[in-house]
Amino acid sequence: MQRFLHIEASGGIVLLIATAAALLWANVAGDSYNDFWHAELNFDLAGFELHLELLHWVNDGLMAVFFFLVGLEIKREWDVGELVDRRAAILPGVAAIGGMALPALIFFAINAGGTDASGWGIPMATDIAFALGVVALLGDRVSGALKVFLLTLAIVDDIGAIVVIAIFYSDSLDWAWFALAAALIATTYFIRRIRVWYVPLYVVLAGGIWLAMFESGVHATLAGVIVGIITPTHALNPGVAQQQIDAALSNPSTDPTTSAVQAARLIKESVPVGSRLIRAVHPWTSFVIVPIFALANAGIELSSDALADAATSTVTLGIGVGLIIGKVVGIVGAVAIAVRFGVARLPGGATMTSVVGVSALAGIGFTVSLFITGLAYDDAQTISEAKIGILAASLAAALLGATILARSPSRTEALPEDKPPPN
């Protein structure tokens, strides 16, 4: 958990640098920025052609790896992590639902009756990298339990975003390609069940699932989520592994090389595949993939005309109110109701004031908000207005959350089991 939080917080700094670089590039040399990311990159293999702009290769291709990590995290937390105790997961789960529903409703109400209402999913998201980056700056002012609460909330938020993208932001379905994707997923699950661990085979299958998803009309990044979720998170018991290793090495009839290979395999299998993949992929997503996504998507022109249009835009207003007010009211309201009726308890060392601060940080939408913007809108001006709203609201949410948490009482002790949570 500490390693995960450290990578996310450090990745938030790189993400901030990439965002600043994108804004500088777009406003100093706007034509080159647009020309670069909208250049077409073609892929031809044995008569099969895939022609996409570089921007789409980033959003549909590289981001599939990001969502693969999200799938791995969800599976790990559900099987062996914070979500394994279903009761402990109630509070962040309820908080996440409140923090997704209210911002979406606010945006939809402000933009009701128009085509811009399709962007209601934009203010639902929480950018865990930026949020944890702010928390890291506050140090011991935020208890460990509160950090875990924020992380778990963000994971449930990711699940909600995945469902929203799959149902509401995918194109019309091509059943033939969808059936192929389902068959490849079933094949991947089957070979995993029979303990086939030949990595190149999984890479080929994952690529096939991505392509089939892309052609089916279901957003291609969901292929990453699905592959991540079906990745095993349980390992061979270390004690059993040790017994089998001892037996293999002490058998005089076995070739030493064979024994060594078998022992190496058993040692490797004593660490879950999901954990190994998270350790391998997480630094790449945090320090390379997500910053490239920001560089490709955060470059918006901040001219006086663009800012004036955003100031009067209901899209910008809906995103701003949703992320800043909707997140706080939705999360705090859900937490207060859950605690009041005894459904859940506040995290150890937390007060309602600190929950308000964490709720404000959850209003940093950024990465997934930008991602959904590209799915919800085609018009360049509307996209620009939405991105300005995301940037402004995320900055305001970060400042608000950091101010509240910095001034809230520091309580690092855990609550005793027989002590009621503070009001």
BADRENDREN-124777 format. One record per atom (N, C-alpha, C, O): x, y, z. Coordinates in steps of 0.1 Angstrom, whole numbers, plus 5000, padded with zeros to 4 digits. Example, Ala and Ser with C-alpha at 12.3 -4.5 7.8 and 13.67 -1.06 7.14 Angstrom:
% residues 2
513249435078/512349555078/513249675078/514249675085/512849785071/513749895071/512950005079/513450115080/
This chain:
% residues 423
500849885000/500050005000/500950135000/500650224993/501950135008/502850245009/503550274995/503750384991/503950154989/504650174976/503650224966/503950314957/502450174966/501350224957/501150374958/501050444949/500950414971/500650554974/501850644970/501650754965/503050594972/504250674968/504350694953/504550804948/504050584945/504150594931/503050684926/503250774917/501850674931/500750764927/501050914930/500850994921/501550934942/501851074946/502951134937/502951244932/504051054934/505151094926/504651114911/505051204904/503751024907/503251034893/502351154892/502351214881/501751204903/500951324902/501851444899/501351534892/503051444903/504051554900/504351554885/504351654879/504651434880/504951424866/503751464857/503851524847/502551424862/501351454855/501151604855/500751664845/501451674866/501351814866/502351884856/501951984850/503551834855/504551884846/504051864832/504151954823/503451744829/503051724815/501851814812/501751854800/500951844821/499851934819/500352074816/499852134807/501252114824/501852254822/502552264808/502352364801/503252154804/503852154791/502852154780/503052224770/501752084781/500752084771/500052214769/499852264758/499852284781/499252414780/500252514773/499852604765/501452504777/502452594771/502652574756/502652664749/502652444752/502852414738/501652464730/501752514719/500452434735/499152474728/499052624727/498452674717/499552704737/499352844736/500452924730/500353034726/501652854729/502852924723/502852884708/503152964699/502652754705/502652704691/501452614689/501652494687/500252674689/499052594688/498952514676/498452394677/499352564664/499252494652/500052364652/499652254648/501352374657/502152254658/501552144668/501752024665/500952194678/500352104688/499252024682/499251904682/498352094675/497252024669/497651934657/497151824655/498651984649/499151914638/499751784642/499651674636/500551794653/501251674658/500251564663/500351444659/499351604672/498451504678/497351454668/496751354670/497051534658/496051484648/496651424635/495951394626/497951404636/498651334624/498151194624/498051124635/497951134612/497450994611/498650904612/499650914605/498450794620/499450694621/498750564617/497750514623/499250504606/498550384600/499250254604/500450244606/498450154605/498850014609/498349924598/497149904597/499249854591/498749764580/499449624583/500749624584/498649524583/499249384586/498449284578/497249264581/499049224568/498349114561/496949154555/496049084556/496949274550/495649324544/494749394554/493749454550/495049384567/494249444577/494749584580/495949604583/493949684579/494349824581/493649894593/492449864595/494449964600/493850044611/494450184610/495650204613/493650284607/494150414605/493550504616/492350524617/494350554624/493950644636/494850754637/496050754634/494350874642/495150984645/496050944658/495650864666/497151014659/498050984670/497251004684/497550934693/496451104684/495651134696/494751004700/494650974712/494250944690/493350824692/494250704696/493750624704/495450694691/496350584695/496650594710/496750494717/496750724715/497050744729/495750714737/495850644747/494650774733/493450764741/492850614741/492350574751/492950554729/492350424728/493350304730/492950194734/494550334727/495650234728/496350234742/496250144750/497150344744/497950354756/497050354768/497450294778/495950414768/495050424779/494450294783/493950274794/494450194773/494050064777/494949994787/494549914795/496250034787/497149984797/496850044810/496949984820/496550174810/496150244823/494850174829/494850144841/493950144820/492650074825/492949934829/492249874837/493949874823/494449734827/494849744841/494549654849/495649844845/496149864858/494949884868/494949824879/493949964863/492749984871/492049854874/491649824885/491949764864/491349634865/492149554875/491549484884/493449554874/494249474884/494049524898/493949444907/493949654900/493849714913/492449674919/492349644931/491449684911/490049644915/490049504920/489549464930/490649414911/490649274915/491449244927/490949164936/492549304929/493349284941/492649334953/492649264963/492149454952/491449514964/490249424968/489949414980/489549374958/488349294960/488649154966/487949104975/489749094962/490148964966/491048964979/490748874988/491949054980/492949044991/493249184998/494049195007/492549284993/492849424998/491749485006/491149415014/491649615005/490649695013/489249645011/488449665020/488849595000/487449554997/487149415001/486049365000/488149345006/487949205010/487049195022/486249105023/487149295031/486149305042/485049395037/485149515037/483949325033/482849395026/482249505035/481849615030/482249485048/481749585057/482649705058/482149825058/483949685058/484849795058/484749875045/485149995045/484349815034/484249885022/482949955020/482750035010/482049945030/480750005028/480850165028/480250225019/481650215038/481750365038/482350425026/481650515020/483550385021/484050445009/483150414997/483050494987/482450294997/481650264986/480450354985/480050404975/479750374997/478650464997/479050604994/478350684987/480250644999/480750784997/481050804982/480650904976/481550704975/481850714961/480550724953/480550804943/479550644956/478250654949/477650794951/477250854941/477650854963/477250984965/478051084957/477451184952/479351064957/480251154950/480151144934/480751234927/479551034929/479351024915/477951074911/477851144901/476951034919/475551064915/475251214915/474751264906/475651284926/475251424927/475951514916/475251594910/477251504914/477851584903/477151554890/476951644882/476851424887/476251394874/474851464873/474451514863/474051454884/472751514884/472851674883/472051734876/473851734890/473951874889/474351914874/473752014869/475251844868/475651874854/474451864845/474151944837/473651754847/472551724838/471451834840/470851874830/471251874852/470251974855/470552114849/469752174843/471852144849/472252274843/472252274828/471952374822/472452154822/472452144808/471252064802/471252024791/470252054810/469051974806/468452034793/468352154792/467951944785/467251994773/468152024761/467652044750/469452014762/470352044751/471251924748/471351834756/471951934737/472851824733/474051814742/474751714743/474351924749/475551924758/475351844771/476251814778/474051804773/473751724785/474451584785/474551514795/474951544773/475651414772/476951404780/477551294781/477451524784/478651524792/478451504807/479351534815/477351454811/477051434825/478051344833/478251354845/478751254825/479751174831/481051234835/481851184842/481251354829/482551424831/482851454846/483951424851/481951514854/482251554867/482151434877/482351464889/481951314873/481851204882/483251154886/483351084897/484251184879/485551114881/486351174892/486251294895/487251094897/488351134907/489651094902/489850974898/490651184901/491951154897/492851124909/493251214917/493050994911/493750944923/495150994924/495651024935/495851014912/497251054912/497351194918/498151224927/496551284913/496651424918/496151434932/496751504940/495051364936/494551364949/495551314959/495751374970/496251204956/497251154965/498451234966/499151244976/498751304954/499851394954/499651504964/500651544971/498451564965/498151664975/498251614989/498851674998/497751494991/497751425004/499251405008/499551425020/500051364999/501451345002/502151475007/502951465016/501751585002/502351715006/501951745020/502651825027/500851695025/500351725038/500951645049/500751665061/501551535045/502251445054/501351385065/500351325061/501751405077/501051345089/499751415092/499051365101/499451525085/498151585087/497051505083/495851525088/497251405075/496251305070/496551175076/497651115073/495651105083/495950975089/496050875078/495550885067/496750765082/496850655072/495550595068/495250555057/494650585078/493250525075/492550615066/491750575058/492750755067/492050845058/492550835044/491850845034/493850805043/494450785029/493950665023/493650665011/493750555031/493150435026/491750455022/491250405011/491050535030/489650575026/489550645013/488750605004/490450735010/490450804998/490850714986/490250724975/491850624988/492250534978/491050434974/490750414963/490350384985/489250294982/488150364975/487450304966/487850484980/486850564973/487150584958/486250564950/488350614955/488750634941/488650504933/488250504922/488950384939/488750264932/487350234929/487050194918/486450254939/484950234936/484550344925/483750314917/485150464926/484850564916/485250514902/484550534892/486450444901/486950384889/485950284883/485650284871/485350204892/484450104888/483150174882/482650134871/482750284888/481650354883/481950414870/481050414861/483150474868/483550524855/483550424844/483150444833/484050304848/484150194838/482750154833/482450134821/481750144843/480350104839/479750214830/479050184820/480050344834/479450454826/479950454812/479250474802/481350434810/481950434797/481350314789/481050334777/481250204795/480850084788/479350094783/479050054772/478550154791/477050164788/476750284780/475950274770/477250404784/476750524778/477650594768/477250674760/478950554768/479850614759/480550524749/481750544745/479850414745/480350324735/479450344723/478250384724/479950314711/479250324698/478250214697/478250114705/477550214686/476550104683/477349974682/478449974676/476749864686/477449744688/477549654675/476449644669/478749614672/478849514661/478949374667/479949344674/477949294666/477849174673/478849074670/479348994678/479349074657/480348974653/481648994660/482248904665/482049124660/483349154667/483149134682/484149094689/481949174687/481749154702/481849004706/482348974716/481248924697/481348774700/482748724700/483148644708/483548784690/484948744690/485648794703/486448714708/485348914707/485948964720/485648874732/486448834740/484348834732/483848744743/484548604742/484948554753/484748554730/485448424728/486948434733/487448344740/487548544730/488948564734/489148584749/490048534755/488148644755/488148664769/487948524776/488648494786/487048444771/486748314776/488048224775/488348154784/488748244764/489948164762/491048204772/491748114777/491148334774/492148384784/491848334797/492748284805/490548334801/490148284814/490448134815/490848084826/490148054805/490347914805/491847874807/492147794815/492747934799/494147904800/494647944813/495647884818/494048054819/494548094832/494147984842/494847954852/492947924841/492447824850/493247694849/493447624859/493847664837/494647544836/496147574838/496947494836/496347694844/497747734848/498747734837/499847684838/498347794826/499247824815/499847964817/499048064817/501147974819/501748104822/502648154811/503648234814/502448124799/503348164788/502948304785/501948334778/503748404789/503448544788/503148594774/502148664772/503948554763/503648594750/502248564745/501548634738/501748444750/500348404746/499348504752/498348534745/499548544764/498648644770/498648774764/497648844762/499848814759/500048944752/499248934739/498549034736/499348824732/498648814719/497148814721/496348884714/496648744732/495248734735/494748874739/493648924735/495548944747/495149084751/495049174740/494049254739/495949164730/495949244718/494749214710/494049304704/494349084709/493149044701/491849094708/490949144701/491849094721/490649144728/490549294726/489449344724/491649364727/491649514724/491049544710/490149624709/491549474700/491149494686/489749464684/488949534678/489249344690/487849304689/486949404695/485849444690/487349454707/486549554714/486449684706/485449744705/487649724701/487649844693/486749844681/485949934678/486749734674/485949714662/484449694665/483549714657/484149644677/482849614681/481949734684/480749734684/482649844688/481949964692/481949984707/481750094711/482349884715/482549904729/483949964730/484849924724/484050064739/485350134739/486450044742/486449964751/487550054735/488649964735/489349954748/489949854752/489350064756/490050064769/489449964778/490149924788/488149934776/487549834785/488149694784/488049614793/488849674773/489549544771/490649534782/490849424788/491349644785/492349644796/491749614809/492249534817/490549674812/489849644825/489549504826/489749434837/488949444816/488549304816/489749214818/489649114827/490749234811/491949144812/492549154826/492949064832/492549284832/493049304845/492149234856/492749174865/490849234854/489949174864/490049014864/489948954874/490348954852/490448814852/491848764855/492048644855/492748854858/494148814862/494048764877/493448824885/494648644880/494648594893/495348674903/496448734901/494748684915/495348764926/495748674938/496348724948/495548544937/495948444947/497148364942/497248344930/498048334951/499248264947/499348124954/498548094963/500248044949/500547924956/501047954970/501848034972/500447874980/500847894994/502347884995/502947784991/503047985001/504547975003/505047855010/506047795006/504247805020/504647685027/504547565018/505447475018/503547555010/503447445000/504547454990/505047354986/504847574985/505847594975/507247544981/507947484974/507447584994/508747535000/508847385001/509947334998/507747325004/507747175005/508047114991/508747014990/507347164981/507547114967/508947144962/509547054955/509547254966/510947284962/511847194968/512747134962/511647164981/512547074989/512446934983/513446864981/511246894979/511046764973/511746744960/512346644957/511646854952/512246854938/513746854939/514346774931/514346934948/515746944949/516346814956/517546784953/515646744964/516146634971/515946504964/516446394968/515246504952/515046384945/516246354936/516546424927/516946244939/518246214932/517946174917/518846174909/516746124914/516446084901/516146194891/515946174879/516046314897/515646434888/516846504884/517846524891/516846544871/517946624865/518146754873/517146824875/519346794877/519446914885/518947034878/518347124884/519147044865/518647164857/517147164858/516547274860/516447054856/515047044857/514547084871/513547154872/515247034881/514847074895/514947224897/514147284904/516047284892/516247424894/515147504887/514647604892/514747464875/513747534867/512347524875/511647614876/512147404880/510847374887/510847464900/509847524903/511947464907/512047544919/511847694916/511147764924/512447744905/512247884901/510847914898/510248024902/510147824891/508747844888/507847844901/506947924902/508147754910/507347754923/507547884931/506647934937/508847924931/509148054939/508348164932/507848244939/508348174919/507648274912/506148274915/505548374916/505648154915/504148134917/503748164931/502548174934/504748174940/504348204954/504048354955/503548394966/504248434945/503848574944/502748584934/502948534923/501548634937/500448644928/500848714915/501548804915/500248654904/500448714891/500048864891/500748954885/498848894897/498349024897/499349124904/499549234899/499849074915/500849164923/502049194914/502549304914/502549084907/503749104899/503449204888/504349284884/502349194882/501949284871/501749424876/502249514869/501149444887/500949574892/502349644895/502549754892/503249564901/504649624903/505349654890/506149754890/505049584880/505749604867/505049714859/505749794853/503749724859/503049814851/502849954857/502850054850/502649954870/502250074877/503250194875/502750304871/504550174876/505450284873/505350334858/505450454856/505050244849/504950284835/503650374833/503650474825/502550334839/501350414838/501450544844/501050654839/502050554856/502150674864/503150774858/502850894858/504250724853/505350814849/505450824834/506150914829/504750744826/504850754811/503450774805/503250874798/502650674807/501350664799/500450784803/499950854794/500150794816/499150904819/499751044816/499051124812/501051074819/501551204814/501551224799/501251334795/501751114791/501551134777/500151164773/499851244765/499151094780/497751124778/497451274781/496751344774/498051324793/497851464796/498451554786/497851654782/499651524781/500251604771/499451614758/499451714751/498751504755/497951494743/496551564744/495951604734/496051574756/494651614758/494551744766/493451804765/495551784774/495351904782/495752034775/495652144781/496252024763/496652144755/495452214750/494952184739/494952314757/493852394752/494252544752/495152594759/493752614742/494052754740/493352834751/492152834753/494152914759/493652994770/493653144765/494053234773/493053164753/492953304748/491853374756/490953314762/491753504754/490653584761/489353534755/488353524763/489253504742/487953464736/487553324742/486353304745/488553234743/488253104748/487753104763/486853034766/488453194771/488053204785/486653274786/485953234795/486453374777/485153434778/483953344774/482953344780/484253254764/483253154760/483053054772/481853014775/484053014778/483952924789/483252984801/482452914808/483453114803/482753184815/481253184813/480553184823/480753184801/479353184799/478753054795/477553044791/479552944795/479152814790/478552734802/479052724813/477352674799/476752584808/477552454810/477452394821/478352414800/479152294802/480252324812/480452244821/480952434811/481952474821/481352484835/481952444845/480152554835/479552574848/479152434854/479352414866/478552354846/478152224851/479252144857/479152074867/480452144850/481652074854/482152134867/482452064877/482252264868/482752334879/481952304892/482452274902/480652324891/479752304902/479752164906/479752124918/479752074896/479751934899/480951884906/480851814916/482151924902/483351874908/483651944921/484151884931/483352074923/483652144935/482652124946/482952094957/481352144942/480252144952/479652004952/479451944963/479351944940/478651814940/479451704947/478851624954/480751704945/481651604951/481551614966/481351514973/481751734971/481751754986/480451714992/480351645001/479351774987/478051754992/477651604991/477151545000/477951544979/477551404977/478351314986/477751224992/479651324987/480451234996/480151255011/479851165018/480151385015/479951415029/478551375033/478351315044/477551405025/476151365028/476051215029/475351165038/476651135020/476550995020/477250935033/476750845039/478450995036/479150955048/478350975061/478250895070/477751105062/477051135074/475851045076/475551005087/475151015065/473950925066/474350785070/473750725079/475450735064/475950605068/476350595082/476050495089/477050695087/477550695101/476350715111/476350655121/475450805107/474350835116/473450715118/472950695129/473250625108/472450515110/473150385113/472650275113/474450405116/475250285121/475650185110/476050075113/475550225098/475850135087/477350125086/477850015082/478150225089/479550225089/480150325099/479450395105/481450315101/482150405110/483150495102/483650455091/483450605108/484550695102/485850625103/486150545112/486750645093/488050585094/488850635106/488550735112/489750545111/490550585123/491250715121/491950735111/491150805131/491850935131/491151035122/491651145120/489951005118/489151095109/488151175117/487551115126/487851295113/486751375118/485951405106/486351395094/484751465108/483851505097/484551615089/484351635077/485351695096/486051805089/487151755080/487251795068/487851645084/488851585075/488151515063/488651505052/486951455066/486251395055/485851495045/485851475033/485451615049/485151725040/486351765031/486251785019/487551765038/488751795030/489051685020/489451715008/488951555023/489151445014/488151455003/488451424991/486851485006/485851504996/486151604986/485851594974/486751714991/487151824981/488251774972/488151804960/489151694977/490251644969/489651544958/490251534947/488551474962/487951384952/487351464940/487051404930/487251594942/486751684931/487851704920/487551774910/489051654922/490151664912/489751564902/490151444904/489151594891/488651494881/489751464871/490051344869/490351564865/491351554855/491451434846/490651434836/492251334848/492551234838/491251164832/491051174820/490451104841/489251034836/488251134831/487551104821/488151254837/487251364832/487651404818/486751414809/488951424815/489351454802/489051344792/488751364781/489251214797/488951104789/487551094785/487251074773/486651114794/485151114791/484751224782/483851214774/485451344784/485151464775/485351424760/484551464752/486451354757/486651314744/485651214738/485451204726/484951144747/483951044743/482551114742/481751074734/482351214750/481051284751/480851384740/479651404735/481851454735/481751564726/482551544714/483651484714/482151604702/482851614690/483251754686/484251774680/482451844691/482651984687/483852044695/483952034707/484752104687/485952154693/485752264704/486452264714/484752354701/484552454711/484052404724/484452444735/483052304723/482552244735/483552164743/483652174755/484452094735/485552024742/486452124749/486852094761/486752234743/487652334749/486952394762/487652404772/485652414761/484952464773/484952364784/485152404796/484752244781/484752134791/486152124797/486252104809/487252124789/488552114794/488952224803/489652204814/488552344800/488852464808/488052444822/488652474832/486852394821/486152364834/486852264842/486852274854/487352154836/488052054843/489252104850/489552084862/490052184842/491352234848/491052334860/491652324870/490152424857/489852524868/489252454880/489652484891/488252364878/487652304890/488652214897/488552204909/489452144890/490452054896/491452134905/491752094916/491852244900/492752334907/492052384920/492652384931/490852434918/490052484930/489852374940/489952404952/489552254935/489252144945/490552104952/490552074964/491652114945/492952074952/493252184963/493652144974/493152304960/493352414969/492452404981/492852424993/491152384978/490152374989/490452254998/490452275010/490652144992/490952025000/492152035009/492151995020/493252085003/494552105010/494352205022/494952175032/493652305019/493452405030/492652355042/492952375053/491552275039/490752215049/491552115057/491452115069/492252025050/493051925057/494151975065/494451925076/494752085060/495952145067/495452205080/496252215090/494252255081/493652325093/492852235102/492452275113/492552115097/491752015105/492651955116/493851945114/492051925128/492851865138/493551735134/492951655127/494851725138/495551605134/495251495144/495551505156/494651375139/494351265148/494851145141/494151085132/495951095145/496550975139/496150845146/496450735141/495550855158/495250735165/493950675159/493150735153/493950535160/492750465155/491650465165/491950475177/490450465161/489350465171/489150325177/489150225170/489050315190/488750185197/487450135192/486550205188/487350005192/486149935187/484849975195/483749975190/485050005208/483850025217/483550175218/482750215226/484350255210/484150405211/483350455199/483750425188/482250525202/481450565190/482250665182/483050745187/482050675169/482750765160/482350915164/481250935168/483251005162/483051145165/482051205156/481951165144/481251305160/480251365152/480951495146/480251565138/
